[in-house]
Amino acid sequence: MDNWEDIHPDFTKKLQKRWENFGFVYEQVEEWIKFYGFSPFDVDFAVYIGDSNLIISEMTKEDLAELRKKYDEAVKNKEIEFPFEEESEEEQIITSREKNWRNIHRDFTPELVQWWQECGFSYEEASDWINIGMGIADAEFCAWLRDIKRVDAEWILNNGNVEQLQIEYQHYCLLITQQVQMKD
């Protein structure tokens, strides 16, 4: 029996079942993830490709990127809907109909959503930061920018030198760590 986590560590039994329910087999999914940049969460995009009668091996990287862009836009505009299975409570956090965190970035996990929320960001605020180029793992950095530097995503986009600010943030973290160690 194949262990789908060998393909990608984010594979869960539920995600495996979704791929299999749409007719995908282990070897095919392994190829799509390793050679074409898919993630375990891309099952709906894979189905979209199949329903469009496209053959992935005949597509260039540029073709695939353009198709993904078209697909993401169609999903965002609710032009495409897939029959979603019953989701766990954790999955509902990231895929609630009105605030689908995967619309911000396709690799959002429940843990990352929780991290952004614990840093005090709403869905809309997280979207603003990520849309200007911050990574999905930059919640604490963005919180520092907001709370300590007192700037927002728009200011960073128009005026900020992100590389310099990241250096300042690293120094800030180091200083805080040293202060905590001195207290202990």
PyMOL CGO cylinders between C-alpha atoms (Angstrom):
from pymol import cmd
from pymol.cgo import CYLINDER

trace = [
    CYLINDER, 0.00, 0.00, 0.00, 1.39, 3.38, -1.02, 0.3, 1, 1, 1, 1, 1, 1,
    CYLINDER, 1.39, 3.38, -1.02, 1.97, 6.03, 1.63, 0.3, 1, 1, 1, 1, 1, 1,
    CYLINDER, 1.97, 6.03, 1.63, 0.85, 9.31, 0.09, 0.3, 1, 1, 1, 1, 1, 1,
    CYLINDER, 0.85, 9.31, 0.09, 2.83, 11.26, 2.69, 0.3, 1, 1, 1, 1, 1, 1,
    CYLINDER, 2.83, 11.26, 2.69, 5.91, 10.01, 0.78, 0.3, 1, 1, 1, 1, 1, 1,
    CYLINDER, 5.91, 10.01, 0.78, 4.72, 12.18, -2.10, 0.3, 1, 1, 1, 1, 1, 1,
    CYLINDER, 4.72, 12.18, -2.10, 4.25, 15.26, 0.10, 0.3, 1, 1, 1, 1, 1, 1,
    CYLINDER, 4.25, 15.26, 0.10, 4.19, 15.60, 3.91, 0.3, 1, 1, 1, 1, 1, 1,
    CYLINDER, 4.19, 15.60, 3.91, 0.91, 17.60, 3.81, 0.3, 1, 1, 1, 1, 1, 1,
    CYLINDER, 0.91, 17.60, 3.81, -1.04, 14.62, 2.48, 0.3, 1, 1, 1, 1, 1, 1,
    CYLINDER, -1.04, 14.62, 2.48, -3.79, 13.51, 4.82, 0.3, 1, 1, 1, 1, 1, 1,
    CYLINDER, -3.79, 13.51, 4.82, -6.03, 10.48, 4.40, 0.3, 1, 1, 1, 1, 1, 1,
    CYLINDER, -6.03, 10.48, 4.40, -8.85, 12.86, 3.51, 0.3, 1, 1, 1, 1, 1, 1,
    CYLINDER, -8.85, 12.86, 3.51, -6.84, 14.58, 0.77, 0.3, 1, 1, 1, 1, 1, 1,
    CYLINDER, -6.84, 14.58, 0.77, -5.72, 11.21, -0.56, 0.3, 1, 1, 1, 1, 1, 1,
    CYLINDER, -5.72, 11.21, -0.56, -9.34, 10.08, -0.68, 0.3, 1, 1, 1, 1, 1, 1,
    CYLINDER, -9.34, 10.08, -0.68, -10.37, 13.24, -2.59, 0.3, 1, 1, 1, 1, 1, 1,
    CYLINDER, -10.37, 13.24, -2.59, -7.70, 12.60, -5.25, 0.3, 1, 1, 1, 1, 1, 1,
    CYLINDER, -7.70, 12.60, -5.25, -8.70, 8.94, -5.48, 0.3, 1, 1, 1, 1, 1, 1,
    CYLINDER, -8.70, 8.94, -5.48, -12.42, 9.79, -5.66, 0.3, 1, 1, 1, 1, 1, 1,
    CYLINDER, -12.42, 9.79, -5.66, -11.68, 11.83, -8.79, 0.3, 1, 1, 1, 1, 1, 1,
    CYLINDER, -11.68, 11.83, -8.79, -9.85, 8.88, -10.34, 0.3, 1, 1, 1, 1, 1, 1,
    CYLINDER, -9.85, 8.88, -10.34, -6.25, 9.84, -9.65, 0.3, 1, 1, 1, 1, 1, 1,
    CYLINDER, -6.25, 9.84, -9.65, -3.75, 7.15, -8.68, 0.3, 1, 1, 1, 1, 1, 1,
    CYLINDER, -3.75, 7.15, -8.68, -0.62, 7.40, -6.52, 0.3, 1, 1, 1, 1, 1, 1,
    CYLINDER, -0.62, 7.40, -6.52, 1.89, 7.46, -9.40, 0.3, 1, 1, 1, 1, 1, 1,
    CYLINDER, 1.89, 7.46, -9.40, -0.04, 10.14, -11.28, 0.3, 1, 1, 1, 1, 1, 1,
    CYLINDER, -0.04, 10.14, -11.28, -0.37, 12.39, -8.23, 0.3, 1, 1, 1, 1, 1, 1,
    CYLINDER, -0.37, 12.39, -8.23, 3.31, 11.88, -7.42, 0.3, 1, 1, 1, 1, 1, 1,
    CYLINDER, 3.31, 11.88, -7.42, 4.22, 13.04, -10.93, 0.3, 1, 1, 1, 1, 1, 1,
    CYLINDER, 4.22, 13.04, -10.93, 1.93, 16.07, -10.80, 0.3, 1, 1, 1, 1, 1, 1,
    CYLINDER, 1.93, 16.07, -10.80, 3.36, 17.17, -7.45, 0.3, 1, 1, 1, 1, 1, 1,
    CYLINDER, 3.36, 17.17, -7.45, 7.04, 16.46, -8.11, 0.3, 1, 1, 1, 1, 1, 1,
    CYLINDER, 7.04, 16.46, -8.11, 7.26, 17.55, -11.74, 0.3, 1, 1, 1, 1, 1, 1,
    CYLINDER, 7.26, 17.55, -11.74, 4.46, 20.09, -12.21, 0.3, 1, 1, 1, 1, 1, 1,
    CYLINDER, 4.46, 20.09, -12.21, 4.48, 21.91, -8.86, 0.3, 1, 1, 1, 1, 1, 1,
    CYLINDER, 4.48, 21.91, -8.86, 1.11, 20.81, -7.54, 0.3, 1, 1, 1, 1, 1, 1,
    CYLINDER, 1.11, 20.81, -7.54, 0.39, 20.54, -3.82, 0.3, 1, 1, 1, 1, 1, 1,
    CYLINDER, 0.39, 20.54, -3.82, -1.90, 18.03, -2.09, 0.3, 1, 1, 1, 1, 1, 1,
    CYLINDER, -1.90, 18.03, -2.09, -4.52, 20.80, -1.94, 0.3, 1, 1, 1, 1, 1, 1,
    CYLINDER, -4.52, 20.80, -1.94, -4.62, 21.20, -5.75, 0.3, 1, 1, 1, 1, 1, 1,
    CYLINDER, -4.62, 21.20, -5.75, -7.04, 18.36, -6.43, 0.3, 1, 1, 1, 1, 1, 1,
    CYLINDER, -7.04, 18.36, -6.43, -9.72, 20.72, -7.73, 0.3, 1, 1, 1, 1, 1, 1,
    CYLINDER, -9.72, 20.72, -7.73, -7.25, 22.36, -10.12, 0.3, 1, 1, 1, 1, 1, 1,
    CYLINDER, -7.25, 22.36, -10.12, -6.22, 18.90, -11.32, 0.3, 1, 1, 1, 1, 1, 1,
    CYLINDER, -6.22, 18.90, -11.32, -9.88, 18.02, -11.94, 0.3, 1, 1, 1, 1, 1, 1,
    CYLINDER, -9.88, 18.02, -11.94, -10.29, 21.31, -13.81, 0.3, 1, 1, 1, 1, 1, 1,
    CYLINDER, -10.29, 21.31, -13.81, -7.42, 20.35, -16.10, 0.3, 1, 1, 1, 1, 1, 1,
    CYLINDER, -7.42, 20.35, -16.10, -8.96, 16.92, -16.73, 0.3, 1, 1, 1, 1, 1, 1,
    CYLINDER, -8.96, 16.92, -16.73, -12.43, 18.38, -17.32, 0.3, 1, 1, 1, 1, 1, 1,
    CYLINDER, -12.43, 18.38, -17.32, -10.88, 20.78, -19.84, 0.3, 1, 1, 1, 1, 1, 1,
    CYLINDER, -10.88, 20.78, -19.84, -9.54, 17.75, -21.75, 0.3, 1, 1, 1, 1, 1, 1,
    CYLINDER, -9.54, 17.75, -21.75, -5.98, 19.04, -21.39, 0.3, 1, 1, 1, 1, 1, 1,
    CYLINDER, -5.98, 19.04, -21.39, -2.95, 16.77, -21.13, 0.3, 1, 1, 1, 1, 1, 1,
    CYLINDER, -2.95, 16.77, -21.13, -0.53, 18.09, -18.56, 0.3, 1, 1, 1, 1, 1, 1,
    CYLINDER, -0.53, 18.09, -18.56, 2.53, 16.48, -20.16, 0.3, 1, 1, 1, 1, 1, 1,
    CYLINDER, 2.53, 16.48, -20.16, 1.84, 18.48, -23.32, 0.3, 1, 1, 1, 1, 1, 1,
    CYLINDER, 1.84, 18.48, -23.32, 1.77, 21.80, -21.47, 0.3, 1, 1, 1, 1, 1, 1,
    CYLINDER, 1.77, 21.80, -21.47, 4.73, 24.11, -20.90, 0.3, 1, 1, 1, 1, 1, 1,
    CYLINDER, 4.73, 24.11, -20.90, 5.37, 25.67, -17.49, 0.3, 1, 1, 1, 1, 1, 1,
    CYLINDER, 5.37, 25.67, -17.49, 4.07, 28.94, -18.92, 0.3, 1, 1, 1, 1, 1, 1,
    CYLINDER, 4.07, 28.94, -18.92, 0.88, 27.24, -20.17, 0.3, 1, 1, 1, 1, 1, 1,
    CYLINDER, 0.88, 27.24, -20.17, 0.33, 25.70, -16.76, 0.3, 1, 1, 1, 1, 1, 1,
    CYLINDER, 0.33, 25.70, -16.76, 0.98, 29.01, -14.95, 0.3, 1, 1, 1, 1, 1, 1,
    CYLINDER, 0.98, 29.01, -14.95, -1.47, 30.81, -17.25, 0.3, 1, 1, 1, 1, 1, 1,
    CYLINDER, -1.47, 30.81, -17.25, -4.08, 28.07, -16.76, 0.3, 1, 1, 1, 1, 1, 1,
    CYLINDER, -4.08, 28.07, -16.76, -3.65, 28.25, -12.96, 0.3, 1, 1, 1, 1, 1, 1,
    CYLINDER, -3.65, 28.25, -12.96, -4.11, 32.02, -13.11, 0.3, 1, 1, 1, 1, 1, 1,
    CYLINDER, -4.11, 32.02, -13.11, -7.29, 31.58, -15.18, 0.3, 1, 1, 1, 1, 1, 1,
    CYLINDER, -7.29, 31.58, -15.18, -8.52, 28.85, -12.82, 0.3, 1, 1, 1, 1, 1, 1,
    CYLINDER, -8.52, 28.85, -12.82, -7.81, 30.91, -9.66, 0.3, 1, 1, 1, 1, 1, 1,
    CYLINDER, -7.81, 30.91, -9.66, -9.65, 33.88, -11.15, 0.3, 1, 1, 1, 1, 1, 1,
    CYLINDER, -9.65, 33.88, -11.15, -12.63, 31.71, -12.09, 0.3, 1, 1, 1, 1, 1, 1,
    CYLINDER, -12.63, 31.71, -12.09, -12.78, 30.24, -8.57, 0.3, 1, 1, 1, 1, 1, 1,
    CYLINDER, -12.78, 30.24, -8.57, -12.46, 33.70, -7.03, 0.3, 1, 1, 1, 1, 1, 1,
    CYLINDER, -12.46, 33.70, -7.03, -15.34, 34.94, -9.20, 0.3, 1, 1, 1, 1, 1, 1,
    CYLINDER, -15.34, 34.94, -9.20, -17.33, 31.82, -8.26, 0.3, 1, 1, 1, 1, 1, 1,
    CYLINDER, -17.33, 31.82, -8.26, -17.50, 30.76, -11.93, 0.3, 1, 1, 1, 1, 1, 1,
    CYLINDER, -17.50, 30.76, -11.93, -16.28, 27.30, -10.90, 0.3, 1, 1, 1, 1, 1, 1,
    CYLINDER, -16.28, 27.30, -10.90, -17.62, 25.32, -8.01, 0.3, 1, 1, 1, 1, 1, 1,
    CYLINDER, -17.62, 25.32, -8.01, -16.62, 21.84, -6.97, 0.3, 1, 1, 1, 1, 1, 1,
    CYLINDER, -16.62, 21.84, -6.97, -18.59, 19.51, -4.73, 0.3, 1, 1, 1, 1, 1, 1,
    CYLINDER, -18.59, 19.51, -4.73, -16.71, 19.84, -1.46, 0.3, 1, 1, 1, 1, 1, 1,
    CYLINDER, -16.71, 19.84, -1.46, -16.83, 16.97, 0.95, 0.3, 1, 1, 1, 1, 1, 1,
    CYLINDER, -16.83, 16.97, 0.95, -17.56, 17.36, 4.63, 0.3, 1, 1, 1, 1, 1, 1,
    CYLINDER, -17.56, 17.36, 4.63, -14.64, 19.30, 6.09, 0.3, 1, 1, 1, 1, 1, 1,
    CYLINDER, -14.64, 19.30, 6.09, -13.05, 19.01, 9.47, 0.3, 1, 1, 1, 1, 1, 1,
    CYLINDER, -13.05, 19.01, 9.47, -13.32, 21.94, 11.85, 0.3, 1, 1, 1, 1, 1, 1,
    CYLINDER, -13.32, 21.94, 11.85, -9.70, 22.87, 11.03, 0.3, 1, 1, 1, 1, 1, 1,
    CYLINDER, -9.70, 22.87, 11.03, -10.39, 22.82, 7.30, 0.3, 1, 1, 1, 1, 1, 1,
    CYLINDER, -10.39, 22.82, 7.30, -13.47, 24.99, 7.81, 0.3, 1, 1, 1, 1, 1, 1,
    CYLINDER, -13.47, 24.99, 7.81, -11.22, 27.67, 9.29, 0.3, 1, 1, 1, 1, 1, 1,
    CYLINDER, -11.22, 27.67, 9.29, -9.38, 28.10, 6.02, 0.3, 1, 1, 1, 1, 1, 1,
    CYLINDER, -9.38, 28.10, 6.02, -12.17, 27.41, 3.58, 0.3, 1, 1, 1, 1, 1, 1,
    CYLINDER, -12.17, 27.41, 3.58, -15.20, 29.15, 5.04, 0.3, 1, 1, 1, 1, 1, 1,
    CYLINDER, -15.20, 29.15, 5.04, -17.19, 30.41, 2.08, 0.3, 1, 1, 1, 1, 1, 1,
    CYLINDER, -17.19, 30.41, 2.08, -16.86, 34.08, 2.85, 0.3, 1, 1, 1, 1, 1, 1,
    CYLINDER, -16.86, 34.08, 2.85, -13.21, 34.00, 3.91, 0.3, 1, 1, 1, 1, 1, 1,
    CYLINDER, -13.21, 34.00, 3.91, -11.32, 31.30, 2.05, 0.3, 1, 1, 1, 1, 1, 1,
    CYLINDER, -11.32, 31.30, 2.05, -7.72, 31.75, 3.22, 0.3, 1, 1, 1, 1, 1, 1,
    CYLINDER, -7.72, 31.75, 3.22, -6.56, 29.65, 0.28, 0.3, 1, 1, 1, 1, 1, 1,
    CYLINDER, -6.56, 29.65, 0.28, -7.79, 32.44, -1.99, 0.3, 1, 1, 1, 1, 1, 1,
    CYLINDER, -7.79, 32.44, -1.99, -5.03, 34.55, -0.41, 0.3, 1, 1, 1, 1, 1, 1,
    CYLINDER, -5.03, 34.55, -0.41, -2.42, 31.83, -0.92, 0.3, 1, 1, 1, 1, 1, 1,
    CYLINDER, -2.42, 31.83, -0.92, -2.99, 28.23, -1.94, 0.3, 1, 1, 1, 1, 1, 1,
    CYLINDER, -2.99, 28.23, -1.94, -0.62, 26.84, 0.71, 0.3, 1, 1, 1, 1, 1, 1,
    CYLINDER, -0.62, 26.84, 0.71, -2.40, 28.22, 3.78, 0.3, 1, 1, 1, 1, 1, 1,
    CYLINDER, -2.40, 28.22, 3.78, -2.77, 25.57, 6.47, 0.3, 1, 1, 1, 1, 1, 1,
    CYLINDER, -2.77, 25.57, 6.47, -4.96, 25.72, 9.58, 0.3, 1, 1, 1, 1, 1, 1,
    CYLINDER, -4.96, 25.72, 9.58, -1.82, 26.34, 11.64, 0.3, 1, 1, 1, 1, 1, 1,
    CYLINDER, -1.82, 26.34, 11.64, -0.79, 29.32, 9.49, 0.3, 1, 1, 1, 1, 1, 1,
    CYLINDER, -0.79, 29.32, 9.49, -4.31, 30.77, 9.61, 0.3, 1, 1, 1, 1, 1, 1,
    CYLINDER, -4.31, 30.77, 9.61, -4.27, 30.44, 13.39, 0.3, 1, 1, 1, 1, 1, 1,
    CYLINDER, -4.27, 30.44, 13.39, -0.82, 32.07, 13.54, 0.3, 1, 1, 1, 1, 1, 1,
    CYLINDER, -0.82, 32.07, 13.54, -2.00, 35.11, 11.56, 0.3, 1, 1, 1, 1, 1, 1,
    CYLINDER, -2.00, 35.11, 11.56, -5.10, 35.35, 13.73, 0.3, 1, 1, 1, 1, 1, 1,
    CYLINDER, -5.10, 35.35, 13.73, -3.06, 35.08, 16.94, 0.3, 1, 1, 1, 1, 1, 1,
    CYLINDER, -3.06, 35.08, 16.94, -0.89, 37.92, 15.63, 0.3, 1, 1, 1, 1, 1, 1,
    CYLINDER, -0.89, 37.92, 15.63, -4.08, 39.98, 15.44, 0.3, 1, 1, 1, 1, 1, 1,
    CYLINDER, -4.08, 39.98, 15.44, -4.75, 39.89, 11.70, 0.3, 1, 1, 1, 1, 1, 1,
    CYLINDER, -4.75, 39.89, 11.70, -8.15, 39.51, 10.10, 0.3, 1, 1, 1, 1, 1, 1,
    CYLINDER, -8.15, 39.51, 10.10, -8.57, 37.71, 6.80, 0.3, 1, 1, 1, 1, 1, 1,
    CYLINDER, -8.57, 37.71, 6.80, -8.59, 41.05, 4.96, 0.3, 1, 1, 1, 1, 1, 1,
    CYLINDER, -8.59, 41.05, 4.96, -5.46, 42.36, 6.73, 0.3, 1, 1, 1, 1, 1, 1,
    CYLINDER, -5.46, 42.36, 6.73, -3.54, 39.15, 6.06, 0.3, 1, 1, 1, 1, 1, 1,
    CYLINDER, -3.54, 39.15, 6.06, -4.61, 39.36, 2.44, 0.3, 1, 1, 1, 1, 1, 1,
    CYLINDER, -4.61, 39.36, 2.44, -3.30, 42.93, 2.19, 0.3, 1, 1, 1, 1, 1, 1,
    CYLINDER, -3.30, 42.93, 2.19, 0.12, 41.94, 3.55, 0.3, 1, 1, 1, 1, 1, 1,
    CYLINDER, 0.12, 41.94, 3.55, 0.47, 38.85, 1.39, 0.3, 1, 1, 1, 1, 1, 1,
    CYLINDER, 0.47, 38.85, 1.39, -0.72, 40.66, -1.73, 0.3, 1, 1, 1, 1, 1, 1,
    CYLINDER, -0.72, 40.66, -1.73, 2.19, 43.11, -1.40, 0.3, 1, 1, 1, 1, 1, 1,
    CYLINDER, 2.19, 43.11, -1.40, 4.66, 40.24, -1.37, 0.3, 1, 1, 1, 1, 1, 1,
    CYLINDER, 4.66, 40.24, -1.37, 4.96, 39.07, 2.22, 0.3, 1, 1, 1, 1, 1, 1,
    CYLINDER, 4.96, 39.07, 2.22, 5.15, 35.31, 2.73, 0.3, 1, 1, 1, 1, 1, 1,
    CYLINDER, 5.15, 35.31, 2.73, 2.50, 33.22, 4.41, 0.3, 1, 1, 1, 1, 1, 1,
    CYLINDER, 2.50, 33.22, 4.41, 4.98, 32.57, 7.24, 0.3, 1, 1, 1, 1, 1, 1,
    CYLINDER, 4.98, 32.57, 7.24, 5.63, 36.31, 7.85, 0.3, 1, 1, 1, 1, 1, 1,
    CYLINDER, 5.63, 36.31, 7.85, 2.81, 36.93, 10.34, 0.3, 1, 1, 1, 1, 1, 1,
    CYLINDER, 2.81, 36.93, 10.34, 5.11, 37.98, 13.20, 0.3, 1, 1, 1, 1, 1, 1,
    CYLINDER, 5.11, 37.98, 13.20, 7.17, 40.23, 10.93, 0.3, 1, 1, 1, 1, 1, 1,
    CYLINDER, 7.17, 40.23, 10.93, 4.00, 41.91, 9.65, 0.3, 1, 1, 1, 1, 1, 1,
    CYLINDER, 4.00, 41.91, 9.65, 2.74, 42.31, 13.23, 0.3, 1, 1, 1, 1, 1, 1,
    CYLINDER, 2.74, 42.31, 13.23, 6.05, 43.99, 14.14, 0.3, 1, 1, 1, 1, 1, 1,
    CYLINDER, 6.05, 43.99, 14.14, 5.69, 46.33, 11.18, 0.3, 1, 1, 1, 1, 1, 1,
    CYLINDER, 5.69, 46.33, 11.18, 2.15, 47.18, 12.23, 0.3, 1, 1, 1, 1, 1, 1,
    CYLINDER, 2.15, 47.18, 12.23, 2.68, 47.42, 15.99, 0.3, 1, 1, 1, 1, 1, 1,
    CYLINDER, 2.68, 47.42, 15.99, 6.27, 48.62, 16.42, 0.3, 1, 1, 1, 1, 1, 1,
    CYLINDER, 6.27, 48.62, 16.42, 7.02, 50.50, 13.20, 0.3, 1, 1, 1, 1, 1, 1,
    CYLINDER, 7.02, 50.50, 13.20, 3.39, 51.67, 12.93, 0.3, 1, 1, 1, 1, 1, 1,
    CYLINDER, 3.39, 51.67, 12.93, 3.11, 51.12, 9.19, 0.3, 1, 1, 1, 1, 1, 1,
    CYLINDER, 3.11, 51.12, 9.19, 0.58, 49.24, 7.10, 0.3, 1, 1, 1, 1, 1, 1,
    CYLINDER, 0.58, 49.24, 7.10, 0.83, 47.12, 3.97, 0.3, 1, 1, 1, 1, 1, 1,
    CYLINDER, 0.83, 47.12, 3.97, 0.11, 50.06, 1.69, 0.3, 1, 1, 1, 1, 1, 1,
    CYLINDER, 0.11, 50.06, 1.69, 2.93, 52.09, 3.23, 0.3, 1, 1, 1, 1, 1, 1,
    CYLINDER, 2.93, 52.09, 3.23, 5.34, 49.17, 2.77, 0.3, 1, 1, 1, 1, 1, 1,
    CYLINDER, 5.34, 49.17, 2.77, 4.26, 48.81, -0.86, 0.3, 1, 1, 1, 1, 1, 1,
    CYLINDER, 4.26, 48.81, -0.86, 4.81, 52.50, -1.61, 0.3, 1, 1, 1, 1, 1, 1,
    CYLINDER, 4.81, 52.50, -1.61, 7.71, 53.44, 0.68, 0.3, 1, 1, 1, 1, 1, 1,
    CYLINDER, 7.71, 53.44, 0.68, 9.22, 50.47, 2.44, 0.3, 1, 1, 1, 1, 1, 1,
    CYLINDER, 9.22, 50.47, 2.44, 12.58, 48.88, 1.94, 0.3, 1, 1, 1, 1, 1, 1,
    CYLINDER, 12.58, 48.88, 1.94, 11.55, 45.39, 3.01, 0.3, 1, 1, 1, 1, 1, 1,
    CYLINDER, 11.55, 45.39, 3.01, 15.11, 44.04, 3.12, 0.3, 1, 1, 1, 1, 1, 1,
    CYLINDER, 15.11, 44.04, 3.12, 16.22, 46.81, 5.49, 0.3, 1, 1, 1, 1, 1, 1,
    CYLINDER, 16.22, 46.81, 5.49, 13.10, 46.36, 7.62, 0.3, 1, 1, 1, 1, 1, 1,
    CYLINDER, 13.10, 46.36, 7.62, 13.78, 42.61, 7.86, 0.3, 1, 1, 1, 1, 1, 1,
    CYLINDER, 13.78, 42.61, 7.86, 17.28, 43.38, 9.18, 0.3, 1, 1, 1, 1, 1, 1,
    CYLINDER, 17.28, 43.38, 9.18, 15.79, 45.78, 11.75, 0.3, 1, 1, 1, 1, 1, 1,
    CYLINDER, 15.79, 45.78, 11.75, 13.26, 43.11, 12.72, 0.3, 1, 1, 1, 1, 1, 1,
    CYLINDER, 13.26, 43.11, 12.72, 16.00, 40.50, 13.21, 0.3, 1, 1, 1, 1, 1, 1,
    CYLINDER, 16.00, 40.50, 13.21, 17.91, 42.94, 15.44, 0.3, 1, 1, 1, 1, 1, 1,
    CYLINDER, 17.91, 42.94, 15.44, 14.72, 43.64, 17.38, 0.3, 1, 1, 1, 1, 1, 1,
    CYLINDER, 14.72, 43.64, 17.38, 14.11, 39.91, 17.90, 0.3, 1, 1, 1, 1, 1, 1,
    CYLINDER, 14.11, 39.91, 17.90, 17.71, 39.42, 19.02, 0.3, 1, 1, 1, 1, 1, 1,
    CYLINDER, 17.71, 39.42, 19.02, 17.41, 42.30, 21.50, 0.3, 1, 1, 1, 1, 1, 1,
    CYLINDER, 17.41, 42.30, 21.50, 14.16, 40.91, 22.93, 0.3, 1, 1, 1, 1, 1, 1,
    CYLINDER, 14.16, 40.91, 22.93, 15.72, 37.45, 23.25, 0.3, 1, 1, 1, 1, 1, 1,
    CYLINDER, 15.72, 37.45, 23.25, 18.72, 38.90, 25.09, 0.3, 1, 1, 1, 1, 1, 1,
    CYLINDER, 18.72, 38.90, 25.09, 16.46, 40.87, 27.43, 0.3, 1, 1, 1, 1, 1, 1,
    CYLINDER, 16.46, 40.87, 27.43, 14.45, 37.75, 28.26, 0.3, 1, 1, 1, 1, 1, 1,
    CYLINDER, 14.45, 37.75, 28.26, 17.64, 35.77, 28.92, 0.3, 1, 1, 1, 1, 1, 1,
    CYLINDER, 17.64, 35.77, 28.92, 18.95, 38.50, 31.23, 0.3, 1, 1, 1, 1, 1, 1,
    CYLINDER, 18.95, 38.50, 31.23, 15.74, 38.33, 33.28, 0.3, 1, 1, 1, 1, 1, 1,
    CYLINDER, 15.74, 38.33, 33.28, 16.10, 34.56, 33.70, 0.3, 1, 1, 1, 1, 1, 1,
]
cmd.load_cgo(trace, "trace")
